[in-house]
Amino acid sequence: MHKIWLIFQREYLVRVRKKSFIIMTLLAPLLLAAFLVVPVLLASISDKTEEIGVLDKSGMFRNKFNSTPDRKFVPLTGDLEEVKADFLKSKLTGFLYIPQLNLDNPQGIRLYSKSNASIDSKIAIESSLRKEIENIKFQRSGINQQVLENIKTDISVGTTNLSDEGEKDNNAFVTSAAGYASAFLIYIFIFMYGVQIMRGVIEEKTNRIVEVIISSVKPFQLMMGKILGIAAVGLTQFLLWIILSSLVTSAIGSQFREKLAPPTTIAATGTSNADMQNSKAKGIQEAFRALENLNLPLILGCFIFYFLGGYLLYGALFGAVGAAVDNETDTQQFMLPITIPLVMTFVVAQTVIIKNPDGPVAFWMSVIPFTSPIAMMIRIPFGVPTYQLLLSMVLLVLGFVGTTWLAARIYRVGILMYGKKVSYKELSKWLFYKV
Amino acid sequence: MNILNIVGVSKRYANHVALQDVNFEIPAGSIFGLLGPNGAGKTSLIRIITQITGADTGEIYFRGEKLKPDHIKNIGYLPEERGLYKKMKVGEQLLYLAQLKGLTKHDASQKIKNWIQKLGIGSWMNKNIEELSKGMQQKVQFVATVMHEPELIILDEPFSGFDPINANIIKDEILELREKGSTIIFSTHRMESVEELCDFIALIDRSRKVLDGSVRDIKAIYKTETYLVEGTGHLLVLSPDFEVLSQTESHGLFRASIKLHNNTTPNDLLRYLIQTVEIHAFREMIPSINDIFIQKVNENTHA
């Protein structure tokens, strides 16, 4: 045990002190920050007010265009050709020409601008025109505006879990997002750090230090020390990412609060907008309620369990691959059977399991050790029967013990084997070598 | 007192036999040569002694005790395939390896300090291994092998890749370690490199031990009663007691190897020759370990 601890320490310290580790650990939260800040900054840069002239020959749209802080509408008069001539000298960003209109087939409306007109302005103008023309048509057909407003209905279906424990509001979106996020993290973690185990083993082989070390410790101790040490590196990195990211986001949050806050002016522009705002707020409230109703301790506990379980299961195999080859280019043929179950689960998880978290595919994939770390994490937020969870956990532990046993047997032979291309047949023989 | 007793050790791999019923002893405080051509089974035997692998049958006793994991800290092993972590500092690396051998951190740093002073490598302690030349790395490897002051030091092909200066430094250190009571096993296929150092040897060929014992005894057994004579004059041997095996002559100087028969002594030969020629040099032709080895291996092949 003491020797595993020594190896663990070395593997951990060597990696944590590496420049690449420090850079990656700092860079990821900064990238996240950039991801949050840059769009806001860009939006604030392009915030200059557009001024758009309106040449209304039909006379139907007087004062119907609502100016916003971003976009001002200025009425113009005169002939189209005159306006065109003046326009180039004016400071208007564009002008809208509305000819005499046939309301059943309104045509000939055109937005002139110095450079390409922004999509935003085009959409805003189109919707104002549409609304106004529709209003006029409604009036012509004798439909009262008030009646129309009353008819409009806003529907949103809330979902509630009914179980022995009582009623619980949930939200399919939040639930699947929670599952998806944790499954994704496990997937990434297994890959990133599994490959590090493999590289570490190959490094020891190519440095020719491995025989020196295993004359002092058992190959199994060396392998376990390495796997656990790298797991600790990964946990450290994730922990730092979480801490730094939350620091960065909260710092950004306080800095950009005003800009990120929904502009109240928009809410005041129209009743329908306010409604939308309301329903959005309701949606967010509902999401938060659903988040509160998720069994977070269970999810977190399971996350850590499957996170470590999955990593250890695959980590041992990655270690065995490293032992079986002389350099990284030879790893391809052995990597495939390891990566296929991982990638497949991840793909199936996104398509099948998330849609039907209690179906047979979901069940089987969440109990088979090779697929369960990812599949089960998708299912857990939706609620999993206790016996299935226990079955899956027990099988994962057995699977981990199994792959470690298998890997250790390949490892102890492989690390002393140089300059030999190994086939699967050869590997299977190693399992039964007496050492 | 033997530091190692190797009793009936056999080891098979999937498609070949590495060792077959190997028996010999290694006396404590000696320098022992484990000799044999490449692929004879030397490294397999060493890996069994260092407990990297286990024997299929047979036993090894360390100071009369059955080999057990606890003995690891009494053994220092420099493998043929040797190296160090490239991106680790010399000092940290030595400390790590010493701790793996079971030394406490305090003891380890004390012993490392002594060794680096002795070999004058103190200024390297904070350098990464990859910054050192190959010769420097070899010194570090040697320190890593002996720093825990093991009773038994096993060096597999120790001088391959060593430059002559380093090889001599290492030889001196090895002799000093023996003075202090360590036993050293040299494993090599280059007999001439260890002949002068070894007290005892064992020859292994194609998984079997073919010869073992003290170098002096073996040479006595294999000596051929042949003498080399150089001198001037016309060499003519007619006595049935002496047989000229080979003879060359140049510039009036002859050189001949002569074998004694019928229990005659070198003095008899001298007396006989003095009558006809003038003798400049006379010495016994002792077979080198290399010769004995080749003879043994050939016998083996033809048998």
Boltz contact constraints between the chains, C-beta under 6 A:
constraints:
  - contact:
      token1: [A, 6]
      token2: [B, 99]
      max_distance: 6.0
  - contact:
      token1: [A, 6]
      token2: [B, 100]
      max_distance: 6.0
  - contact:
      token1: [A, 10]
      token2: [B, 96]
      max_distance: 6.0
  - contact:
      token1: [A, 207]
      token2: [B, 83]
      max_distance: 6.0
  - contact:
      token1: [A, 207]
      token2: [B, 86]
      max_distance: 6.0
  - contact:
      token1: [A, 208]
      token2: [B, 81]
      max_distance: 6.0
  - contact:
      token1: [A, 208]
      token2: [B, 82]
      max_distance: 6.0
  - contact:
      token1: [A, 208]
      token2: [B, 83]
      max_distance: 6.0
  - contact:
      token1: [A, 209]
      token2: [B, 83]
      max_distance: 6.0
  - contact:
      token1: [A, 209]
      token2: [B, 84]
      max_distance: 6.0
  - contact:
      token1: [A, 209]
      token2: [B, 85]
      max_distance: 6.0
  - contact:
      token1: [A, 211]
      token2: [B, 79]
      max_distance: 6.0
  - contact:
      token1: [A, 211]
      token2: [B, 81]
      max_distance: 6.0
  - contact:
      token1: [A, 214]
      token2: [B, 52]
      max_distance: 6.0
  - contact:
      token1: [A, 215]
      token2: [B, 50]
      max_distance: 6.0
  - contact:
      token1: [A, 215]
      token2: [B, 52]
      max_distance: 6.0
  - contact:
      token1: [A, 215]
      token2: [B, 77]
      max_distance: 6.0
  - contact:
      token1: [A, 216]
      token2: [B, 72]
      max_distance: 6.0
  - contact:
      token1: [A, 216]
      token2: [B, 100]
      max_distance: 6.0
  - contact:
      token1: [A, 216]
      token2: [B, 101]
      max_distance: 6.0
  - contact:
      token1: [A, 217]
      token2: [B, 100]
      max_distance: 6.0
  - contact:
      token1: [A, 429]
      token2: [B, 14]
      max_distance: 6.0
  - contact:
      token1: [A, 435]
      token2: [B, 53]
      max_distance: 6.0
